Amino acid sequence: MAQATNSEVLIRQKHTARQIPVGCAACSNRRPGWFCSLGSAVLADLELATSTITLPAQASLFTQGDEARCLYLICSGYLKLTAGHPHDKQMIVRVAGPGSMLGLYAVLSHGVYEVSAESLTSAQLRPVERDRFLSFLRSHKEAQMRAVQCICQEYRFALQDACRIALAETVASRLGRLLLELAHQIGEHLNGGGFRFPLLLTHEEMASMACTTRETVTRTLGQFRKDGWISIEDLLITLHQPDRLQALN
């Protein structure tokens, strides 16, 4: 996979992680539907089973094929998940942000990590050892249901990825759907129906996910901006007209 340019690395580094407040219940990064949005009593027990670690930008968290001894709750920052041979061509599966639990399926199946995880920005995470997490699940029905919901979410992300590659006929439609997927995965919903999220992937990486070239991604994003569908400012991309992007085919 192509290396990021110096300017792209600087963009990523500027999206440094916010300081984690004391206790998960007080964290401003909590998102509904993820593990960090569990009830306060259950969340307190999860905290007891975890510690907090800091990962610098562009650092490996785990590698595809390694035994899954831990899973990781992202408190702040962003990581990219990739699949493929480490010394050959790789594909970006998705970008994960605050609230995501990495390695959940691998831990529950007592298997190996099915993807590799690398930080796009500095990140703070809570690792949970496999046995401690399984014990935690046995003690809390709410956590069991949340684990099922998170695995279903991962399935939905994989299905979206497959449909984008196989069914979208034009580069514009593939890139439009990719932007929408990123918006739902790591973005915030704005008044008026738009979305905003940090610009973390290089044009080369977006080209890989959209099955096209870097030059085509740059040109297509430029057209989206000219049409007023998106804007890029202060290292953030805003989708002003997501319905237009969705309608591309």
Secondary structure, 3 states (H helix, E strand, C coil): CCCCCHHHHHHHHHCCCCCCCCCHHHCCCCCCCCHHHCCHHHHHHHHHCCCCEEECCCCEEECCCCECCEEEEEEECCEEEEEECCCCCEEEEEEECCCCEECHHHHHCCCECCCEEEECCCEEEEEEEHHHHHHHHHHCHHHHHHHHHHHHHHHHHHHHHHHHHHHCCCHHHHHHHHHHHHHHHHCEECCCCCEEEECCCCHHHHHHHCCCCHHHHHHHHHHHHHCCCEEEECCEEEECCHHHHHHCC
